[in-house]
Amino acid sequence: MADAPTESPASKTGPTPPPRWPYWIAAVCLIADQVTKQWFHSHYDYHESRVVIPGFFNFTYAHNPGAAFSIFQGYPTALLVFSMLIFCLMVVFRDHLFSRTRLEQVAYGFIVGGVLGNLIDRMKHGFVIDFIDWYVGDWHWPIFNLADTWICTGVGLYLLSQWRNRHAPEIKAKA
């Protein structure tokens, strides 16, 4: 006679919670972001710029009262509330937004670390500290910081994961 199915410990306690390790990624990103911002705040004058790679890359200390690329500059309170709302929604709806794949969990860690880094700046200063200044000739990319880098990296990894998940059957069929 066949053995009766056994219940796993997880089935008695409900669904497995999402992994916690992405929060370690977020913590490392947050610490790196805040340490670099504090360093530039302490060692550079406002708008001071130092050449790293001539004609291409500077460190320039700037304040950004807006969002990405300095949009919405006149609405600091709205940006603060919006940032807090986005963070809370990401945490609450994590399982609906991010699958349990390693790639999406890494993406989650990067995004959370970046969002928290800029959120802390908004609460502490009323603006975000930026210092990474890429340019070619007279054309400058908007100055940004590590938190922006983490957010963009996380979004890129998330989109890559979504693309891979969507195209995985096609790729396997061709192999």
Order of alpha helices (4+ residues) and beta strands (2+ residues): alpha-alpha-beta-beta-alpha-alpha-alpha-beta-beta-alpha
